[in-house]
Amino acid sequence: MGLTKQYLRFAPSGNLNIISSSKCNVVFVTLEGKDGRFVAAGACENVVIWDFNLREKAQVLSGDKAEVTQLAASPNKRHIAVGYADGTVKTFDLRSGENISIFVGHKSEITTLAYDSLGHRLASGSKDTDIIVWDVVAETGICRLAGHKGVVTKVSFMKENNILISASKDTFVKFWDLDTEYNFHTLVGHRSEVWGFCLVKNDKYLVTGCNDTELRVWKIFNVENNEDDNPLNINSLNINEEEAIDVNYPMRCEKIGSILRAGRGRVISLTTDATNDIIACHGNGNSIELFYMIPEDQVTKKTTKRLNKEKKKALNAGKDEASICLEASSTLHDEVRRLVTINATSKVKSIDLILGGGGEVRVCVGLNKNSLELYSLSANDERKLKNKNDEENNVMLKCSISLQGHRTDVRAVCFSSDNSAFATASGESIKLWERSTLTCVKTVGSGYVLTLTFVPGDRHIIAGMKDGKILIIDISNGDILEEIPAHQQDLSSVALFSNLKGIASGGLDKTVKFWNFELIDDTIKETKCKVLSLIHSNTLNLEEGVLCVKITPNSKYIAVSLLDSTVKIFYFDTLKFFISLYGHKLPVLCMDISSDSTLIATGSIICRSFWLKFFLNNRKMLWIFSRSTAVN
């Protein structure tokens, strides 16, 4: 029997309150044969499928270590493709939740995924600027398409032709012939990054979105299918000299107009329903714009009606009927109708839509505040809104999924003494969580919290605020017992004394203040019980703002990190200067001291540096080792 070794390994035990990651899109999926009810969303390394009817998780597709960045549902409604931040692509069976295949070929984060019309092939785009087409059935790669110079933002297969279209931040939209793996046409009419596109009306039109408020519409046509039997004259085509195009290839793409968006800023995403007739677009705000591509029969009817009106107008003007020469040609205005604008409750990060029965359009919206919303639009058989003046009645918020979590960035986390609970703080509240079930048991409204710690006994919490105040919070009642104006600027750090009889607070006002715990009479509620308070005992004045404070377990030293990228060590009893630690190029935001009071670890903004040193009685420092690793 060979020699075996066991190593201590730390693995995540679970995550809490993650509904939808802002870096991943949301897609409608089909479970139990029902469409428009289930939505898949990325949640860190996992994919969570939410049931909007029950407002709970229907299924969880577990991942490994990398974060989920892109999702795509297969046309057969049985599988889902998941792209990760490490460049891998996985496919899952929605019925069993099992991982079917793993595709490894990209060097960096997956930015876009797309199935073909049959679901047999999968195209993936990445930050490494490459596009890879995978055979889902054979579980192997078909080809790698290299030609973009920027991050690939969108890929899509054409239905009738074996052609792949791709967009990138290099401002180009490329057409790839998958039979020959040849880029036969490149659109160069965009002046900024192309963030998304969609094919509509059976691949007849291509709609692209950039950094401006204009959606450019391109007509895709085949020059071999011209009405005349005469051979095509290449020189007669309106081809831009700057465009990279193979004139021998029959397919062409020509800009025919633009659709102006009401929203400002760049386009975040463009998507369509399964029929490719309804376009949804959103930017940096909270509004979602919907456009409808009118069917050909209605366009012809509208164009003919306009032509007859123009002929009648010409005859009334006294013109001879033989001299009237008008052609029934449709314009972009005849083929696109603007639908209502959906105003979400927060900034929109991703959208997906599906056309249900009775002409109902369902739009799923992923918000930046870690929540999902489902909107329903009422439309008739022609998919037009009933009345423009009745837009608000037609748009209905059908369901919203949001847990009892933070709505802004979490700034501080601390555990209780028995590790049975932990508290988190953000810009709007402080929340107490049960560690075993990962459920929120208490929420206390507050301002912008920067630091947090439990008071010995786990009945109170001390919070340091951005405005320099110290909050004393009673956990059982969820009440703020006292607000102490401790510092004039941000209170960035709070540290407990080793004897658990007080705290030290450091702020950007260049001071470290020491406070002792005291029980005082309750003057607010006028009860006979005493409440916890803090009594100021001493102040340490410094030359720079304080970012972090730590006290050694033996109560001999206090370490203070400053804005000048140094860590200064003082004697705890006399507050006399002991020594400075140099090495960081940027300010130290966090640090910790070992239980034997001999080692200190410090971490700065851009890199993690561990300086392990001995504190000796003779004021000498012995370097053990130093290591600096870059943070991605």
C-alpha positions as CSV (number, residue, x, y, z in Angstrom):
1,M,0.0,0.0,0.0
2,G,1.4,3.3,-1.0
3,L,2.0,6.3,1.2
4,T,-1.0,8.5,1.6
5,K,-1.2,12.0,3.0
6,Q,-4.1,14.1,4.1
7,Y,-4.2,17.9,3.7
8,L,-6.3,20.5,5.3
9,R,-8.5,22.0,2.6
10,F,-10.9,24.9,2.8
11,A,-14.0,24.6,0.6
12,P,-17.1,26.8,0.4
13,S,-20.0,25.5,2.4
14,G,-22.7,27.5,0.7
15,N,-23.8,30.9,-0.4
16,L,-26.8,32.9,0.7
17,N,-29.2,35.4,-0.8
18,I,-27.9,35.1,-4.3
19,I,-30.8,35.4,-6.8
20,S,-29.1,36.6,-9.9
21,S,-25.5,37.7,-10.5
22,S,-25.2,41.0,-12.3
23,K,-22.4,39.6,-14.6
24,C,-24.6,36.8,-16.0
25,N,-27.7,37.0,-18.2
26,V,-31.1,35.4,-17.6
27,V,-32.9,33.0,-19.9
28,F,-36.3,31.4,-20.0
29,V,-36.2,27.6,-19.8
30,T,-38.8,24.9,-20.0
31,L,-39.5,22.5,-17.1
32,E,-42.5,20.2,-16.7
33,G,-43.5,21.2,-20.2
34,K,-44.3,24.8,-19.2
35,D,-43.0,27.8,-20.9
36,G,-42.6,31.3,-19.4
37,R,-42.7,30.0,-15.8
38,F,-39.1,29.1,-15.1
39,V,-36.0,31.3,-15.5
40,A,-32.4,30.3,-15.2
41,A,-30.0,32.8,-13.7
42,G,-26.3,32.7,-12.8
43,A,-25.6,32.8,-9.0
44,C,-21.8,32.9,-8.5
45,E,-20.5,29.4,-9.6
46,N,-24.0,27.9,-9.7
47,V,-27.0,28.2,-12.0
48,V,-30.4,28.6,-10.2
49,I,-33.7,27.9,-12.0
50,W,-36.4,30.0,-10.4
51,D,-40.1,29.2,-10.4
52,F,-42.0,32.5,-10.8
53,N,-45.3,30.9,-9.7
54,L,-44.0,29.6,-6.4
55,R,-41.2,32.3,-6.0
56,E,-38.7,29.6,-5.0
57,K,-35.9,27.6,-6.5
58,A,-36.9,24.8,-8.8
59,Q,-33.5,23.5,-9.5
60,V,-29.8,24.2,-8.9
61,L,-27.1,23.3,-11.4
62,S,-23.9,23.2,-9.3
63,G,-20.6,24.4,-10.7
64,D,-17.0,24.3,-9.5
65,K,-14.9,27.3,-8.7
66,A,-15.4,29.7,-11.6
67,E,-18.2,32.2,-11.8
68,V,-21.0,31.8,-14.3
69,T,-20.9,34.5,-17.0
70,Q,-23.2,33.4,-19.8
71,L,-26.3,31.1,-20.3
72,A,-28.0,29.8,-23.5
73,A,-31.0,27.5,-23.7
74,S,-31.2,24.9,-26.4
75,P,-34.0,25.0,-29.1
76,N,-35.2,21.5,-28.0
77,K,-35.9,23.0,-24.5
78,R,-34.1,20.1,-22.8
79,H,-30.6,21.4,-22.3
80,I,-28.8,24.6,-21.2
81,A,-25.3,25.7,-22.0
82,V,-23.3,27.5,-19.3
83,G,-20.2,29.6,-19.8
84,Y,-17.8,30.3,-17.0
85,A,-15.2,32.9,-16.1
86,D,-12.3,30.4,-16.6
87,G,-13.2,29.8,-20.2
88,T,-15.0,26.4,-19.9
89,V,-18.4,25.7,-21.3
90,K,-20.7,23.0,-19.8
91,T,-24.1,21.7,-20.9
92,F,-26.7,20.4,-18.5
93,D,-29.8,18.3,-18.8
94,L,-32.7,20.3,-17.5
95,R,-34.7,17.3,-16.5
96,S,-32.1,15.5,-14.4
97,G,-29.8,18.5,-13.6
98,E,-26.8,16.4,-14.6
99,N,-23.7,17.7,-16.4
100,I,-23.7,16.2,-19.9
101,S,-20.5,17.6,-21.4
102,I,-17.6,19.9,-20.7
103,F,-15.9,22.0,-23.5
104,V,-12.4,23.5,-22.8
105,G,-10.9,25.7,-25.4
106,H,-10.9,29.3,-24.4
107,K,-8.3,31.0,-22.4
108,S,-10.5,33.6,-20.6
109,E,-14.1,34.4,-19.7
110,I,-17.0,33.3,-21.8
111,T,-18.9,36.4,-23.0
112,T,-21.5,34.9,-25.4
113,L,-23.1,31.6,-26.3
114,A,-25.5,30.5,-29.0
115,Y,-27.1,27.3,-30.3
116,D,-28.0,26.7,-33.9
117,S,-31.6,26.1,-35.0
118,L,-31.4,22.4,-34.5
119,G,-29.4,22.5,-31.2
120,H,-26.6,20.3,-32.6
121,R,-23.9,23.0,-32.6
122,L,-22.9,25.5,-30.0
123,A,-20.9,28.7,-30.6
124,S,-18.9,30.4,-27.8
125,G,-17.2,33.8,-27.8
126,S,-14.7,34.9,-25.2
127,K,-12.5,37.7,-24.0
128,D,-9.6,36.0,-25.8
129,T,-11.2,37.3,-29.0
130,D,-11.7,33.8,-30.4
131,I,-14.9,32.0,-31.4
132,I,-15.2,28.2,-31.2
133,V,-18.0,26.1,-32.7
134,W,-18.7,22.9,-30.7
135,D,-20.4,19.7,-31.8
136,V,-22.8,19.1,-28.9
137,V,-23.7,15.6,-30.0
138,A,-20.1,14.4,-30.6
139,E,-18.9,16.5,-27.7
140,T,-15.9,17.9,-29.6
141,G,-14.8,21.1,-31.2
142,I,-15.5,21.8,-34.9
143,C,-13.5,24.9,-35.7
144,R,-11.9,28.0,-34.1
145,L,-12.6,31.3,-35.8
146,A,-9.9,33.9,-35.2
147,G,-10.2,37.4,-36.7
148,H,-11.6,39.8,-34.1
149,K,-9.2,42.1,-32.3
150,G,-11.4,42.8,-29.3
151,V,-13.7,41.0,-26.9
152,V,-16.4,39.0,-28.7
153,T,-19.8,40.4,-27.5
154,K,-22.3,38.4,-29.5
155,V,-22.5,35.3,-31.8
156,S,-25.5,33.9,-33.7
157,F,-26.2,31.2,-36.3
158,M,-28.3,32.0,-39.4
159,K,-31.3,29.6,-39.8
160,E,-31.2,28.9,-43.6
161,N,-27.5,29.3,-44.3
162,N,-24.5,27.7,-42.7
163,I,-23.2,31.1,-41.6
164,L,-22.2,32.4,-38.2
165,I,-22.4,36.2,-37.4
166,S,-20.2,37.7,-34.7
167,A,-19.8,41.1,-33.1
168,S,-16.9,42.5,-31.1
169,K,-15.6,45.5,-29.2
170,D,-13.3,46.1,-32.2
171,T,-16.3,47.8,-33.9
172,F,-16.6,45.0,-36.5
173,V,-19.5,42.6,-37.3
174,K,-18.2,39.5,-39.2
175,F,-19.9,36.9,-41.3
176,W,-18.3,33.5,-41.2
177,D,-18.9,30.7,-43.8
178,L,-18.7,27.6,-41.5
179,D,-18.2,25.2,-44.5
180,T,-14.9,26.9,-45.3
181,E,-14.3,28.7,-42.0
182,Y,-13.9,31.8,-44.0
183,N,-14.7,35.4,-43.1
184,F,-16.3,36.6,-46.3
185,H,-17.8,39.9,-45.1
186,T,-17.1,42.4,-42.4
187,L,-19.3,45.4,-41.5
188,V,-17.2,48.4,-40.7
189,G,-20.0,51.0,-40.4
190,H,-19.9,51.3,-36.6
191,R,-17.8,54.0,-35.0
192,S,-17.7,52.4,-31.5
193,E,-17.9,49.0,-29.9
194,V,-20.7,46.7,-31.0
195,W,-22.4,45.4,-27.9
196,G,-25.1,43.3,-29.4
197,F,-27.1,42.4,-32.4
198,C,-30.1,40.3,-33.4
199,L,-31.5,38.7,-36.5
200,V,-35.2,39.4,-37.3
201,K,-37.8,38.4,-39.8
202,N,-36.3,35.1,-40.8
203,D,-32.7,36.4,-41.1
204,K,-33.9,39.2,-43.4
205,Y,-32.6,42.0,-41.2
206,L,-29.7,42.5,-38.8
207,V,-30.1,45.0,-36.0
208,T,-26.9,46.1,-34.2
209,G,-26.4,48.3,-31.1
210,C,-23.4,50.4,-30.2
211,N,-22.4,53.2,-27.7
212,D,-25.0,55.6,-29.1
213,T,-28.8,55.8,-29.1
214,E,-29.1,54.5,-32.6
215,L,-29.9,50.9,-33.5
216,R,-28.6,50.3,-37.0
217,V,-30.7,48.1,-39.3
218,W,-29.0,46.1,-42.1
219,K,-30.6,44.2,-44.9
220,I,-29.2,40.7,-45.7
221,F,-29.8,39.6,-49.2
222,N,-28.4,37.1,-51.7
223,V,-27.4,38.6,-55.1
224,E,-28.0,35.3,-56.8
225,N,-31.7,35.5,-56.1
226,N,-32.2,38.6,-58.2
227,E,-35.4,39.0,-60.2
228,D,-33.6,39.5,-63.5
229,D,-32.1,36.6,-65.4
230,N,-29.3,38.8,-66.5
231,P,-25.9,38.2,-64.8
232,L,-25.1,40.4,-61.9
233,N,-22.8,43.3,-62.4
234,I,-20.6,43.5,-59.3
235,N,-19.6,47.1,-60.1
236,S,-23.3,48.2,-59.9
237,L,-23.5,47.2,-56.2
238,N,-23.3,49.9,-53.6
239,I,-20.2,48.6,-51.8
240,N,-18.2,50.7,-49.4
241,E,-14.5,50.6,-50.3
242,E,-13.5,50.4,-46.7
243,E,-15.5,47.2,-46.1
244,A,-13.7,43.9,-46.2
245,I,-15.9,41.9,-48.6
246,D,-15.5,39.0,-51.0
247,V,-17.3,40.2,-54.1
248,N,-17.4,36.6,-55.4
249,Y,-19.5,35.5,-52.4
250,P,-23.3,35.9,-53.2
251,M,-24.4,37.2,-49.8
252,R,-24.5,40.9,-49.1
253,C,-25.4,43.1,-46.1
254,E,-26.4,46.8,-46.6
255,K,-27.6,49.4,-44.2
256,I,-31.1,50.6,-44.8
257,G,-31.8,52.8,-41.8
258,S,-31.8,53.3,-38.1
259,I,-34.1,53.0,-35.1
260,L,-33.7,55.7,-32.5
261,R,-33.7,54.6,-28.8
262,A,-35.3,56.6,-26.1
263,G,-32.8,55.6,-23.5
264,R,-29.4,57.1,-23.1
265,G,-26.0,55.5,-23.0
266,R,-24.7,52.4,-24.7
267,V,-26.7,49.3,-25.5
268,I,-26.2,46.6,-22.9
269,S,-28.0,43.8,-24.8
270,L,-30.4,43.1,-27.7
271,T,-32.6,40.0,-27.7
272,T,-35.6,38.6,-29.5
273,D,-38.3,36.1,-28.9
274,A,-38.4,32.6,-30.6
275,T,-40.2,34.0,-33.6
276,N,-37.6,36.8,-34.1
277,D,-40.4,39.4,-34.5
278,I,-40.2,41.2,-31.2
279,I,-37.0,43.1,-30.2
280,A,-36.1,44.0,-26.7
281,C,-33.3,46.5,-25.9
282,H,-32.0,48.1,-22.8
283,G,-29.1,50.4,-21.8
284,N,-27.5,51.6,-18.6
285,G,-30.8,52.8,-17.1
286,N,-33.9,51.0,-15.8
287,S,-36.0,51.2,-19.0
288,I,-36.6,48.4,-21.5
289,E,-37.7,49.3,-25.1
290,L,-39.7,46.9,-27.2
291,F,-40.0,47.0,-31.0
292,Y,-42.2,44.8,-33.2
293,M,-41.3,43.7,-36.8
294,I,-44.5,43.9,-38.8
295,P,-45.3,40.8,-41.0
296,E,-44.8,41.0,-44.7
297,D,-48.5,40.9,-45.6
298,Q,-49.3,43.8,-43.4
299,V,-46.3,45.7,-44.8
300,T,-47.5,45.1,-48.4
301,K,-51.0,46.2,-47.4
302,K,-49.7,49.4,-45.8
303,T,-47.4,50.2,-48.8
304,T,-50.1,49.6,-51.3
305,K,-52.5,51.8,-49.4
306,R,-49.9,54.6,-49.4
307,L,-49.2,54.2,-53.1
308,N,-52.9,54.5,-54.0
309,K,-53.1,57.6,-51.8
310,E,-50.1,59.2,-53.7
311,K,-51.7,58.3,-57.1
312,K,-55.0,59.9,-56.1
313,K,-53.2,63.0,-54.9
314,A,-51.3,63.2,-58.2
315,L,-54.5,62.9,-60.2
316,N,-56.1,65.6,-58.2
317,A,-53.2,67.8,-59.0
318,G,-54.0,67.5,-62.7
319,K,-51.3,65.1,-63.8
320,D,-51.9,62.7,-66.5
321,E,-52.3,59.0,-65.4
322,A,-49.8,57.9,-68.0
323,S,-47.1,60.2,-66.6
324,I,-47.5,58.9,-63.0
325,C,-44.7,56.4,-62.3
326,L,-44.8,55.3,-58.7
327,E,-43.3,52.2,-57.2
328,A,-44.7,50.4,-54.2
329,S,-41.5,50.2,-52.1
330,S,-41.6,49.8,-48.4
331,T,-39.5,51.8,-45.9
332,L,-38.1,50.9,-42.5
333,H,-40.8,52.9,-40.9
334,D,-43.3,50.6,-42.5
335,E,-41.7,47.4,-41.1
336,V,-41.0,48.5,-37.5
337,R,-43.4,49.5,-34.8
338,R,-42.4,50.8,-31.4
339,L,-44.1,49.1,-28.5
340,V,-44.3,50.3,-24.9
341,T,-41.3,51.0,-22.7
342,I,-41.0,49.0,-19.5
343,N,-39.7,50.9,-16.5
344,A,-38.1,48.5,-14.0
345,T,-37.6,49.3,-10.3
346,S,-33.8,49.4,-10.6
347,K,-31.0,49.4,-13.2
348,V,-31.4,46.5,-15.7
349,K,-28.6,44.1,-16.2
350,S,-30.1,41.4,-18.5
351,I,-33.4,40.6,-20.2
352,D,-35.1,37.7,-21.9
353,L,-38.6,37.5,-23.5
354,I,-41.0,34.8,-24.6
355,L,-44.2,34.9,-26.5
356,G,-47.0,33.0,-24.7
357,G,-50.5,32.0,-25.6
358,G,-53.1,34.6,-26.6
359,G,-50.4,37.0,-27.8
360,E,-49.0,37.6,-24.2
361,V,-45.4,38.7,-24.1
362,R,-43.5,37.9,-21.0
363,V,-40.3,39.8,-20.2
364,C,-37.9,38.6,-17.5
365,V,-35.6,41.3,-16.1
366,G,-32.5,40.7,-14.0
367,L,-31.7,43.8,-11.9
368,N,-28.5,45.0,-10.3
369,K,-30.1,44.9,-6.8
370,N,-30.0,41.0,-6.8
371,S,-33.6,40.4,-7.8
372,L,-35.7,39.2,-10.8
373,E,-38.9,40.7,-12.2
374,L,-41.4,39.3,-14.6
375,Y,-43.5,41.7,-16.7
376,S,-46.5,40.8,-18.9
377,L,-47.7,42.7,-21.9
378,S,-51.2,42.4,-23.3
379,A,-51.4,42.2,-27.1
380,N,-54.0,41.1,-29.6
381,D,-53.6,38.6,-32.4
382,E,-51.7,41.1,-34.5
383,R,-49.3,41.7,-31.6
384,K,-50.1,45.3,-31.4
385,L,-50.9,47.2,-28.2
386,K,-54.5,48.0,-27.7
387,N,-54.1,51.7,-27.3
388,K,-51.1,53.9,-27.0
389,N,-52.8,55.9,-24.3
390,D,-53.3,52.7,-22.3
391,E,-49.6,51.7,-22.1
392,E,-49.4,51.6,-18.3
393,N,-52.4,49.2,-18.2
394,N,-50.9,46.9,-20.7
395,V,-47.6,46.5,-18.9
396,M,-48.0,44.6,-15.7
397,L,-45.4,43.5,-13.1
398,K,-46.6,39.9,-12.7
399,C,-44.0,38.7,-10.2
400,S,-40.8,39.7,-8.4
401,I,-38.3,37.5,-6.6
402,S,-36.1,39.2,-4.0
403,L,-34.8,37.7,-0.7
404,Q,-34.0,39.4,2.5
405,G,-30.6,40.4,1.5
406,H,-28.6,43.6,1.0
407,R,-29.4,45.9,-1.9
408,T,-25.9,47.5,-2.0
409,D,-22.4,46.2,-1.7
410,V,-21.5,44.3,1.5
411,R,-18.8,46.2,3.4
412,A,-18.2,44.3,6.6
413,V,-18.7,40.8,8.0
414,C,-18.2,39.5,11.5
415,F,-18.9,36.2,13.4
416,S,-20.3,35.7,16.9
417,S,-18.1,34.2,19.5
418,D,-19.7,30.7,19.2
419,N,-19.8,30.9,15.4
420,S,-23.5,30.2,15.3
421,A,-24.4,33.5,13.7
422,F,-22.8,36.2,11.7
423,A,-23.6,39.8,10.8
424,T,-23.2,41.7,7.6
425,A,-23.3,45.4,6.9
426,S,-23.8,47.5,3.7
427,G,-24.8,51.0,2.7
428,E,-28.3,50.7,3.9
429,S,-28.7,48.1,6.7
430,I,-27.1,45.6,9.1
431,K,-28.4,42.0,8.9
432,L,-28.0,39.0,11.3
433,W,-27.8,35.6,9.7
434,E,-28.0,32.1,11.1
435,R,-25.0,30.2,10.0
436,S,-26.5,26.7,9.9
437,T,-29.5,27.6,7.7
438,L,-28.1,30.7,6.0
439,T,-31.3,32.6,6.7
440,C,-31.7,36.2,7.7
441,V,-33.1,36.5,11.2
442,K,-32.9,40.2,11.9
443,T,-32.5,43.4,9.9
444,V,-31.6,46.8,11.3
445,G,-31.8,49.9,9.2
446,S,-28.7,52.1,9.3
447,G,-26.6,54.4,7.2
448,Y,-23.4,53.5,5.4
449,V,-21.5,51.0,7.6
450,L,-17.8,50.4,7.1
451,T,-16.8,48.1,10.0
452,L,-18.6,45.7,12.3
453,T,-17.9,43.6,15.4
454,F,-19.8,41.7,18.1
455,V,-19.6,42.8,21.7
456,P,-18.6,40.0,24.1
457,G,-21.8,38.1,25.1
458,D,-23.1,38.3,21.5
459,R,-26.1,40.5,22.6
460,H,-24.8,43.7,21.0
461,I,-23.1,44.8,17.8
462,I,-20.7,47.8,17.4
463,A,-20.9,49.4,13.9
464,G,-18.6,52.1,12.5
465,M,-20.2,54.5,10.1
466,K,-19.0,56.4,7.1
467,D,-20.0,59.7,8.8
468,G,-17.7,58.9,11.8
469,K,-20.4,57.7,14.2
470,I,-20.4,54.5,16.4
471,L,-23.7,52.7,16.6
472,I,-24.5,50.4,19.5
473,I,-27.2,47.9,18.4
474,D,-29.3,45.6,20.5
475,I,-29.5,42.3,18.6
476,S,-32.6,40.9,20.3
477,N,-34.8,43.9,19.7
478,G,-33.0,45.2,16.6
479,D,-32.9,48.7,18.1
480,I,-30.0,51.2,17.9
481,L,-29.3,52.0,21.6
482,E,-26.9,54.9,21.0
483,E,-25.2,56.9,18.3
484,I,-21.8,58.2,19.4
485,P,-20.1,60.9,17.3
486,A,-16.6,59.3,17.6
487,H,-14.7,60.7,14.5
488,Q,-15.0,63.7,12.2
489,Q,-14.5,61.6,9.1
490,D,-15.0,57.9,8.0
491,L,-14.7,55.4,10.9
492,S,-12.8,52.7,9.0
493,S,-12.0,50.1,11.7
494,V,-13.0,48.9,15.1
495,A,-11.0,46.4,17.2
496,L,-11.8,44.7,20.5
497,F,-9.5,44.9,23.4
498,S,-7.8,41.6,24.3
499,N,-9.4,41.7,27.8
500,L,-12.8,42.3,26.1
501,K,-13.5,45.4,28.2
502,G,-13.5,47.9,25.4
503,I,-12.7,48.8,21.8
504,A,-10.4,50.9,19.7
505,S,-11.7,52.8,16.7
506,G,-9.7,54.3,13.9
507,G,-10.8,56.9,11.4
508,L,-9.7,59.1,8.5
509,D,-9.5,62.1,10.9
510,K,-6.0,60.8,11.8
511,T,-6.9,59.5,15.2
512,V,-7.3,56.2,17.1
513,K,-9.7,56.4,20.0
514,F,-10.0,54.0,22.9
515,W,-13.4,53.3,24.5
516,N,-14.4,51.3,27.6
517,F,-17.7,49.4,27.9
518,E,-20.0,50.8,30.6
519,L,-23.6,50.0,31.7
520,I,-25.7,53.1,32.2
521,D,-29.3,53.8,33.0
522,D,-31.8,53.8,30.1
523,T,-32.7,57.4,29.7
524,I,-34.7,56.9,26.5
525,K,-37.2,54.2,27.4
526,E,-36.9,55.1,31.2
527,T,-36.7,51.5,32.3
528,K,-34.9,50.2,35.3
529,C,-32.6,48.0,33.2
530,K,-29.2,49.3,32.3
531,V,-28.0,49.5,28.7
532,L,-24.6,49.2,27.1
533,S,-22.6,52.4,26.3
534,L,-19.0,53.5,25.5
535,I,-16.8,55.8,27.6
536,H,-13.9,57.5,25.8
537,S,-10.6,56.9,27.6
538,N,-7.7,57.9,25.4
539,T,-6.8,59.2,21.9
540,L,-3.8,58.4,19.7
541,N,-3.0,61.2,17.2
542,L,-1.3,60.3,13.9
543,E,0.0,62.0,10.8
544,E,-2.2,60.2,8.3
545,G,-5.7,58.8,8.1
546,V,-6.3,55.4,9.7
547,L,-7.6,52.5,7.6
548,C,-7.3,49.5,10.0
549,V,-6.6,48.8,13.6
550,K,-5.5,45.5,15.3
551,I,-4.5,44.7,18.9
552,T,-2.3,41.8,19.7
553,P,-3.8,39.0,21.9
554,N,-1.3,39.6,24.6
555,S,-2.3,43.3,24.8
556,K,1.2,44.5,24.3
557,Y,1.0,46.1,20.9
558,I,-1.5,47.9,18.7
559,A,-1.0,47.9,14.9
560,V,-2.3,50.8,12.8
561,S,-2.4,51.0,9.0
562,L,-2.2,54.4,7.5
563,L,-2.9,56.1,4.2
564,D,0.8,56.4,3.5
565,S,1.0,52.7,2.8
566,T,2.8,51.9,6.1
567,V,1.8,49.9,9.2
568,K,2.9,51.5,12.5
569,I,3.2,49.5,15.7
570,F,2.7,51.2,19.1
571,Y,2.9,49.9,22.7
572,F,-0.7,49.4,23.8
573,D,-0.3,50.7,27.4
574,T,1.8,53.8,26.8
575,L,0.9,54.4,23.1
576,K,4.6,55.0,22.4
577,F,5.9,54.3,18.9
578,F,7.6,51.0,18.4
579,I,8.4,50.4,14.7
580,S,7.0,51.0,11.1
581,L,6.5,48.2,8.5
582,Y,7.2,49.1,4.9
583,G,6.7,47.2,1.7
584,H,3.3,48.0,0.3
585,K,2.9,50.4,-2.6
586,L,-0.7,51.1,-1.8
587,P,-2.5,51.6,1.5
588,V,-3.2,48.5,3.7
589,L,-6.9,47.8,4.0
590,C,-6.9,44.7,6.2
591,M,-4.5,42.9,8.6
592,D,-4.6,40.3,11.3
593,I,-2.3,39.1,14.1
594,S,-1.6,35.5,15.1
595,S,-2.8,34.1,18.4
596,D,0.7,34.0,19.9
597,S,1.2,37.7,19.1
598,T,4.3,37.0,16.9
599,L,3.1,37.2,13.3
600,I,1.2,39.9,11.4
601,A,-0.4,39.5,7.9
602,T,-1.3,42.6,5.9
603,G,-3.3,43.1,2.7
604,S,-3.3,46.2,0.4
605,I,-5.6,47.3,-2.4
606,I,-4.1,45.7,-5.5
607,C,-1.9,42.9,-4.1
608,R,-1.9,40.5,-1.2
609,S,1.3,40.7,0.8
610,F,2.0,38.6,3.8
611,W,4.7,40.0,6.0
612,L,5.4,37.5,8.7
613,K,7.6,38.9,11.5
614,F,8.6,38.3,15.1
615,F,7.9,40.9,17.7
616,L,10.9,40.7,20.0
617,N,11.4,42.3,23.4
618,N,14.7,43.9,22.3
619,R,12.9,45.8,19.5
620,K,14.5,43.9,16.7
621,M,12.5,42.5,13.7
622,L,13.3,39.1,12.2
623,W,12.0,38.6,8.7
624,I,10.5,35.1,8.2
625,F,9.4,35.4,4.6
626,S,7.5,37.8,2.3
627,R,5.2,37.0,-0.6
628,S,3.3,39.2,-2.9
629,T,0.7,37.8,-5.4
630,A,-1.4,39.8,-7.8
631,V,-5.1,39.8,-7.5
632,N,-7.1,39.2,-10.7
